[in-house]
Amino acid sequence: MKPGRNDACPCGSGKKYKHCCSAAEWQGHESPAEVTWRRVRRATEGFPSRMARFVAEVYGAEAVDEAWAAFTVWEGDEFDPESPLGAVFLPWMYHCWAPDPLEETCVADTSLHGRPPTSVFLARRGARLDPLHRRYLEACLGAPFSFHEIRRCDAGHGFRARDVITGEEREVLERSASAMMQAGDILFGQLVPIEGIVLLEACSPFPLRPADKITIVELRKRIASAPSRDLFAQDLLHAWNIELRELYLNLVAEVVDPTPPVINNTDGEFILPQRVVFDIDGAESAFAALKHLALGETEEDVLRDAERDEDGTLVCLRFDWRKAGNRLHASWDNTVLGHLEITRDRLVADVNSAERADAFRKIVEDTLGGCARYRGSELPTAAGSAAAADAAGDEGRCRRFRRSAIAGRSMRSRTRTGGREWRRYCGRWSATLVA
């Protein structure tokens, strides 16, 4: 009978079966590349948490927020450990970020300035690492972040990725992440070559939309048109890391918090349902002044469903406010602008835009004069919530626009760390805008 994975190995080694003969049997069915992948993953197991402690001890607790500010191109607040972008940010901080020696930094030790945490970790503790782990970290220091289009995916095994910027295609061994990928997805992350294979060190948890490739290609064109720039130079992606990262932040914002669609009525007005209310002196006089709004209906038709009291006095009347034709649909005879209700002492109009609310108020004041007194316009509860959401969406869109690396915009002043990197970025933008 075959032993269980956690049983003692029958060979007598004293190890568990899964760590002894079972592993050997499994490796016999694996390719050399898969064996290498397993060795690297085993050697680097637990490193992220170990590195987090190292950064806190050596660089200081505030270094994470300083790195986060640089990662978000000086648009972010304090780093939230629950942020879904942590899967990209933390590897970037370990392998790419470094305190700027020319600018204000919370890292007091000048020997750390200009040096990524992984580089310092290797210098101080690399001698005690597994040689394979050490080589992998050295490879991480040289591997840039970029946009990768999934060309083919073998779920549970790996995928073939094409760098959208450089055009380089590589086979990537990755078991867990590949199970959630499909051809056409675009990922932002870091691919690391080691021992003849390529591993996925960092990857955005949100695949970008295929349509986002258009915007990425626009950045690629900018990079290709830069003076004296070889598109396939080894340091290309490092040199443009701010623009690449900022574009990623803009694109992923639309995935995580998509811009709500703008819905207009047939007159092209933003839909914002609201109720306009007037106090009136009587239903009969109000209807006499406003019956012309019931375009296409006779007075008899409108009054047929009216409610009256025992004396025949008009108590309640409802009809639609219409106008001739339709701006959007030429075949329509008329357009319903609102729904009116007239009672003994109240006139109410339900409309779907601020423009129609203003137009109705003007009509009432012009036709009824002092016999109608405006009480106000109110948003129904659901509409008020939607309006608040739209306002928040507008604020978010403005924030994303301000940090956009693609749309032409005025430059903002540097507010936090960044130093030489930030000045290079501003200088590149100035040259682009002048051209």
C-alpha positions in Angstrom: 0.0 0.0 0.0 1.3 3.5 -0.9 2.2 5.6 2.1 0.5 8.9 2.8 2.3 12.1 2.1 2.9 12.8 5.8 3.8 9.2 6.7 7.4 8.1 7.4 9.1 7.2 4.1 9.4 3.4 3.7 13.1 3.8 2.6 14.0 4.3 6.3 15.5 7.8 5.9 13.4 9.1 8.8 11.9 11.9 6.6 8.3 12.3 5.7 7.3 10.5 2.4 6.4 13.9 0.8 9.9 15.2 1.5 11.8 12.1 0.4 10.9 9.4 -2.2 7.6 11.1 -3.1 9.4 14.2 -4.2 12.0 12.1 -6.1 9.2 10.2 -7.9 7.4 13.4 -8.8 10.5 15.0 -10.2 11.1 12.0 -12.4 8.0 13.1 -14.3 8.9 16.8 -14.4 10.9 18.5 -17.1 14.3 20.2 -16.2 12.6 23.6 -16.3 9.9 22.5 -13.9 12.5 21.0 -11.5 14.4 24.4 -11.6 11.1 26.2 -10.9 10.5 24.1 -7.9 14.0 24.6 -6.6 13.7 28.4 -6.9 10.3 28.5 -5.3 11.6 26.3 -2.4 14.7 28.5 -2.0 12.7 31.7 -1.9 9.9 30.5 0.3 9.1 32.9 3.1 11.3 35.7 1.7 8.6 38.4 1.4 7.9 38.5 5.1 11.6 38.3 5.9 12.2 41.2 3.6 9.4 43.3 5.2 11.1 42.9 8.6 14.5 43.8 7.1 13.1 47.0 5.5 11.5 48.1 8.8 14.6 47.3 10.8 17.2 48.8 8.4 15.4 51.6 6.5 12.9 52.5 9.2 9.1 52.1 9.7 8.4 55.3 7.7 10.3 54.1 4.6 7.2 52.1 3.4 5.2 55.3 3.2 8.0 57.1 1.4 8.3 54.3 -1.1 4.5 54.2 -1.6 4.5 58.0 -2.4 7.1 57.3 -5.1 5.3 54.3 -6.4 2.0 56.2 -6.8 3.9 59.1 -8.5 3.4 61.3 -5.5 -0.4 60.9 -5.5 -0.8 58.4 -2.8 -1.4 58.8 1.0 0.0 56.4 3.5 0.4 52.8 2.4 -2.5 50.5 3.4 -1.4 46.9 3.9 -4.8 45.9 2.7 -4.4 47.6 -0.7 -4.8 45.3 -3.6 -1.9 47.0 -5.2 0.4 45.6 -2.6 1.1 42.6 -4.8 2.9 45.0 -7.2 4.1 47.6 -4.8 6.0 45.5 -2.3 8.3 43.7 -4.9 8.8 47.1 -6.5 9.8 48.6 -3.2 12.2 45.8 -2.5 13.9 45.6 -5.9 13.5 49.0 -7.5 12.9 51.8 -4.9 15.8 53.6 -3.2 16.0 56.6 -0.9 17.0 59.7 -3.0 20.3 61.0 -1.7 19.6 64.5 -3.1 16.2 65.0 -1.6 14.5 64.9 1.8 14.2 61.3 3.0 13.2 59.6 6.2 16.1 57.2 5.9 18.9 58.7 8.0 21.6 56.2 7.2 23.4 57.7 4.2 24.9 54.3 3.3 21.4 53.3 2.2 20.8 56.2 -0.1 20.4 55.2 -3.7 20.4 51.5 -2.8 17.3 49.3 -3.2 16.5 47.2 -0.1 17.3 43.9 -1.9 20.7 45.2 -2.8 21.5 46.0 0.8 20.0 42.7 2.0 22.3 40.8 -0.4 25.4 42.8 0.8 24.6 42.2 4.5 23.0 38.8 4.6 23.6 37.3 1.2 26.4 35.1 2.3 24.0 33.1 4.5 21.5 32.6 1.6 21.1 29.6 -0.6 23.3 30.3 -3.7 20.2 29.9 -5.9 18.2 32.3 -3.8 21.1 34.8 -4.0 21.2 34.6 -7.8 17.4 35.0 -8.0 17.5 38.2 -6.0 20.3 39.5 -8.1 18.2 38.8 -11.2 15.2 40.7 -9.5 17.4 43.8 -9.2 17.9 43.8 -12.9 14.4 42.9 -14.0 12.2 45.9 -14.9 8.4 46.2 -14.5 6.4 46.3 -17.7 3.1 45.5 -19.5 2.8 41.9 -20.7 0.2 40.6 -23.1 -0.7 36.9 -22.5 -0.3 35.2 -25.9 -1.0 31.7 -24.7 -1.9 30.2 -21.4 -1.5 26.7 -20.0 -3.5 26.9 -16.8 -1.7 25.5 -13.9 1.6 25.4 -15.7 2.6 28.7 -17.3 2.0 31.2 -20.1 3.7 32.9 -23.0 3.9 36.7 -22.6 4.8 39.4 -25.0 6.2 42.7 -23.6 3.9 45.3 -25.1 6.7 47.9 -25.0 9.7 46.0 -26.3 8.0 43.2 -28.2 10.0 40.5 -26.5 8.2 37.2 -26.0 9.0 34.7 -23.2 7.7 31.5 -21.8 6.9 32.0 -18.1 6.6 29.2 -15.5 3.8 30.1 -13.1 1.3 27.6 -11.7 -1.1 29.5 -9.4 -1.5 32.8 -11.3 -1.8 31.0 -14.7 -4.9 29.3 -13.5 -6.7 32.7 -13.6 -5.3 34.0 -16.9 -6.5 33.8 -20.4 -5.1 34.8 -23.8 -5.5 38.5 -24.4 -5.1 39.6 -20.8 -2.6 42.4 -20.2 -0.7 42.2 -16.9 1.6 44.7 -15.3 4.4 43.0 -13.4 8.0 41.8 -13.2 9.3 38.8 -15.1 12.6 37.4 -13.7 15.0 35.2 -15.8 16.9 32.6 -13.7 18.7 29.4 -14.6 17.3 29.2 -18.1 13.6 29.8 -17.0 11.5 32.9 -16.5 9.4 33.4 -13.3 6.7 35.8 -12.3 8.0 37.8 -9.4 5.3 40.5 -9.2 1.9 40.8 -11.0 -1.1 43.1 -10.7 -4.1 41.2 -9.3 -6.3 42.9 -11.9 -5.7 42.0 -15.6 -6.2 45.0 -17.8 -8.7 45.1 -20.6 -7.6 44.3 -24.1 -8.7 47.8 -25.2 -6.1 49.2 -22.8 -3.4 48.0 -25.2 -4.2 51.0 -27.4 -3.1 53.4 -24.6 0.0 51.4 -23.8 1.0 51.4 -27.5 0.7 55.2 -27.5 3.3 55.3 -24.7 5.4 52.9 -26.7 5.4 55.3 -29.6 6.5 58.1 -27.3 9.3 55.9 -26.1 10.3 54.9 -29.6 10.4 58.6 -30.7 12.7 59.7 -27.9 16.1 60.9 -29.1 18.9 58.4 -29.2 16.8 55.7 -27.8 17.0 52.1 -28.9 13.6 50.5 -28.3 15.2 47.2 -27.3 18.0 48.6 -25.1 18.4 46.6 -21.9 17.8 49.7 -19.7 14.8 51.0 -21.6 12.1 49.9 -19.2 14.2 51.1 -16.2 14.6 54.5 -17.8 10.8 54.9 -18.4 9.7 53.3 -15.2 7.8 56.4 -13.9 5.7 56.7 -17.1 5.0 52.9 -17.1 4.0 52.9 -13.5 1.8 55.9 -13.8 0.0 54.6 -16.8 -0.6 51.3 -14.9 -2.1 53.2 -12.0 -4.5 55.1 -14.4 -5.5 51.9 -16.2 -6.0 49.8 -13.1 -8.1 52.6 -11.5 -10.6 52.1 -14.3 -10.7 48.3 -13.6 -11.0 48.7 -9.8 -13.3 51.7 -9.8 -14.7 52.1 -13.4 -16.0 55.5 -14.4 -19.8 55.3 -14.3 -21.5 55.9 -17.7 -23.0 59.3 -18.3 -26.7 58.9 -19.1 -28.5 61.7 -20.9 -32.1 62.2 -22.0 -33.1 62.6 -25.6 -32.4 66.4 -25.4 -28.8 65.6 -24.4 -29.2 66.7 -20.8 -27.7 64.9 -17.9 -30.3 62.7 -16.3 -31.0 63.9 -12.7 -34.6 63.0 -11.7 -36.2 65.7 -9.5 -39.5 67.0 -8.3 -40.6 70.7 -8.7 -43.2 71.8 -6.2 -45.5 74.9 -6.1 -48.2 76.1 -3.8 -51.2 77.2 -5.8 -54.5 79.0 -5.2 -56.7 76.4 -6.9 -56.6 73.4 -9.3 -59.0 75.0 -11.9 -57.0 78.1 -12.5 -53.7 76.2 -12.6 -55.1 73.7 -15.2 -56.5 76.6 -17.3 -53.0 78.1 -17.4 -51.1 74.9 -18.0 -53.3 72.8 -20.2 -51.4 73.9 -23.3 -48.5 71.7 -22.0 -50.6 68.5 -22.7 -49.6 68.7 -26.4 -51.6 66.3 -28.6 -54.5 65.9 -26.1 -57.7 67.8 -26.0 -59.0 69.4 -22.8 -61.7 66.8 -22.6 -59.3 63.9 -22.9 -57.2 65.3 -20.0 -60.2 66.0 -17.8 -61.7 62.5 -18.4 -59.7 60.9 -15.6 -59.7 63.9 -13.2 -61.0 63.6 -9.7 -63.7 65.9 -8.5 -65.6 66.4 -5.2 -69.3 66.2 -4.6 -69.7 69.8 -5.9 -67.8 69.0 -9.1 -64.8 71.1 -8.1 -61.5 69.8 -9.5 -59.6 67.9 -6.8 -56.8 66.1 -8.6 -55.6 65.9 -12.1 -52.6 64.2 -13.8 -51.2 64.6 -17.3 -48.0 64.6 -19.3 -46.0 67.7 -20.2 -45.1 67.3 -23.9 -43.3 69.1 -26.7 -43.5 68.6 -30.4 -40.8 66.4 -32.1 -37.7 64.8 -30.6 -34.1 66.0 -30.9 -32.7 62.4 -31.0 -35.4 60.5 -32.8 -36.7 62.3 -35.9 -39.6 59.8 -36.3 -41.1 60.7 -32.9 -44.1 63.1 -32.9 -43.5 64.4 -29.5 -41.3 64.2 -26.4 -42.6 63.7 -22.8 -40.8 66.3 -20.7 -42.4 65.5 -17.4 -45.4 64.3 -15.5 -47.7 66.9 -13.8 -50.0 66.5 -10.9 -52.4 69.3 -9.9 -54.4 69.2 -6.6 -56.4 71.8 -4.7 -53.4 73.6 -3.4 -50.3 71.9 -4.8 -48.7 71.7 -8.3 -46.0 69.0 -8.7 -43.9 68.2 -11.8 -41.6 65.1 -12.0 -38.8 65.7 -14.6 -35.5 64.0 -15.3 -33.1 66.9 -15.7 -32.1 70.2 -14.0 -32.8 72.0 -17.3 -36.3 70.7 -17.5 -36.9 71.7 -13.9 -35.7 75.2 -14.6 -37.9 75.4 -17.7 -41.0 74.3 -15.9 -40.5 76.7 -13.1 -40.2 79.6 -15.6 -43.4 78.5 -17.4 -45.4 78.4 -14.1 -44.1 81.7 -12.9 -44.8 83.3 -16.3 -48.4 81.9 -16.7 -49.6 81.8 -13.1 -47.7 84.7 -11.6 -48.7 85.4 -8.0 -51.1 82.5 -8.0 -48.2 80.0 -7.7 -45.5 80.1 -5.1 -42.3 78.1 -5.7 -41.5 75.7 -2.7 -38.4 74.1 -4.2 -37.0 71.2 -6.2 -36.2 68.0 -4.4 -34.3 64.9 -5.4 -35.9 61.5 -4.7 -33.8 59.4 -2.3 -32.5 57.1 -5.0 -31.6 60.0 -7.3 -29.9 61.8 -4.5 -27.7 58.7 -3.9 -26.9 58.5 -7.6 -26.0 62.1 -7.7 -23.7 61.7 -4.8 -22.1 58.7 -6.5 -21.7 60.8 -9.7 -20.0 63.6 -7.8 -17.6 61.1 -6.3 -17.0 59.6 -9.7 -16.3 63.1 -11.1 -13.8 63.7 -8.3 -12.1 60.3 -9.0 -11.9 61.1 -12.7 -10.3 64.4 -12.0 -7.8 62.8 -9.7 -6.9 60.2 -12.3 -6.7 62.9 -15.0 -4.2 64.9 -13.0 -1.8 62.0 -12.7 -2.3 60.8 -16.3 1.0 60.1 -18.1 -0.6 60.1 -21.5 -3.1 63.0 -21.7 -1.4 66.4 -22.2 -1.6 68.4 -18.9 0.1 71.1 -16.9 2.9 69.8 -14.6 2.4 69.8 -10.9 5.0 70.6 -8.4 6.8 67.8 -6.7 5.2 67.4 -3.2 7.2 64.5 -1.8 10.3 62.5 -2.5 11.5 61.7 -6.0 14.5 63.9 -6.6 16.5 63.2 -9.7 13.9 60.8 -11.0 11.1 63.4 -10.7 13.2 66.1 -12.4 14.1 63.8 -15.2 10.4 63.0 -15.6 9.4 66.8 -15.7 12.2 67.5 -18.2 11.0 64.7 -20.5 7.5 66.1 -20.3 8.7 69.6 -21.0 10.4 68.4 -24.2 7.3 66.5 -25.2 5.0 69.5 -24.8 7.3 71.9 -26.6 7.5 69.5 -29.6 
